[in-house]
Amino acid sequence: MLSQEVLVNNQVGLHARPATFFIQKANEFKCSVWVEKEDRRINAKSLLGVLSLGIIKGTSITIIADGADEAEAVKALCDLIVSNFSE
């Protein structure tokens, strides 16, 4: 299991379009992937789950992955967030 904390800094946070990009990226990996915010952990491959966290600009979240390609998944998802979803 691998995890990394990352700061969401794009204008709208992890809502609508950025959330869709995030979920599409998470689904490229075979491993299980979760997003953790404060004391809640959700499946990163679920749009409803990601939206339910209410992640806004300036929120710190933790990406957690467990499985064969966990390192690649955590890196790719953190890179996507750091790039502000290429906005």
Backbone torsions as a table, in degrees:
resi	resn	phi	psi	omega
1	MET	NA	136.7	-177.2
2	LEU	-132.2	141.9	177.5
3	SER	-143.0	155.8	177.8
4	GLN	-151.0	137.0	177.3
5	GLU	-88.6	142.2	-178.5
6	VAL	-145.8	147.7	-179.7
7	LEU	-98.6	124.8	177.3
8	VAL	-82.9	117.7	-172.6
9	ASN	-125.9	6.1	178.1
10	ASN	-77.0	164.2	-170.1
11	GLN	-57.0	-44.9	-174.4
12	VAL	-101.1	3.0	-177.8
13	GLY	74.2	-148.7	-177.9
14	LEU	-103.7	66.9	-179.4
15	HIS	-127.4	154.8	173.8
16	ALA	47.3	-112.8	-174.0
17	ARG	-61.3	-49.9	178.4
18	PRO	-60.6	-36.3	178.9
19	ALA	-64.4	-38.6	178.2
20	THR	-63.5	-45.0	177.3
21	PHE	-60.2	-43.0	-178.6
22	PHE	-61.1	-46.2	-178.8
23	ILE	-67.2	-40.5	177.1
24	GLN	-60.1	-42.5	178.5
25	LYS	-65.1	-44.0	179.8
26	ALA	-60.7	-36.4	-178.6
27	ASN	-74.1	-8.1	176.0
28	GLU	-74.5	-12.4	-174.9
29	PHE	-109.5	147.6	-179.5
30	LYS	-79.4	-27.0	-176.4
31	CYS	-69.0	163.5	173.2
32	SER	-77.8	137.7	-178.8
33	VAL	-131.9	134.7	178.5
34	TRP	-128.5	157.0	171.7
35	VAL	-118.0	132.8	-179.9
36	GLU	-120.2	129.5	175.9
37	LYS	-131.6	118.9	-175.2
38	GLU	54.9	-115.6	-176.7
39	ASP	-106.1	11.6	-179.5
40	ARG	-108.5	136.2	177.5
41	ARG	-126.1	128.9	-179.1
42	ILE	-128.5	163.4	176.5
43	ASN	-72.5	122.4	-177.8
44	ALA	-71.0	-9.2	-179.5
45	LYS	-96.3	7.7	-178.0
46	SER	-113.5	117.7	179.8
47	LEU	-61.0	-46.3	179.3
48	LEU	-60.7	-40.4	179.0
49	GLY	-62.0	-48.4	-179.2
50	VAL	-62.9	-45.5	179.9
51	LEU	-64.8	-32.8	-177.9
52	SER	-66.4	-19.9	179.1
53	LEU	-75.0	-18.8	178.8
54	GLY	61.2	48.4	-176.4
55	ILE	-79.6	114.9	-179.6
56	ILE	-110.0	172.6	178.6
57	LYS	-55.7	133.6	178.7
58	GLY	91.7	1.5	-179.9
59	THR	-85.6	135.5	175.4
60	SER	-95.6	127.5	178.8
61	ILE	-126.9	163.6	176.6
62	THR	-117.4	128.8	174.9
63	ILE	-96.1	127.2	-178.3
64	ILE	-125.3	133.2	178.8
65	ALA	-135.0	146.9	179.6
66	ASP	-143.1	116.5	179.1
67	GLY	149.9	-171.2	-173.2
68	ALA	-58.9	-40.8	-176.3
69	ASP	-110.8	32.7	-176.0
70	GLU	-59.5	-41.4	-178.5
71	ALA	-63.7	-43.1	179.5
72	GLU	-65.7	-38.9	-179.3
73	ALA	-64.9	-48.4	-179.3
74	VAL	-61.9	-44.8	-179.8
75	LYS	-62.6	-46.9	-177.5
76	ALA	-63.1	-43.2	-178.5
77	LEU	-70.7	-39.0	176.5
78	CYS	-66.2	-41.4	177.7
79	ASP	-61.2	-39.8	179.1
80	LEU	-62.2	-43.8	179.7
81	ILE	-67.7	-45.2	-179.3
82	VAL	-62.1	-33.3	179.7
83	SER	-77.3	3.3	-176.7
84	ASN	57.6	33.6	178.6
85	PHE	58.6	32.7	178.3
86	SER	55.5	35.8	178.1
87	GLU	-77.4	NA	NA
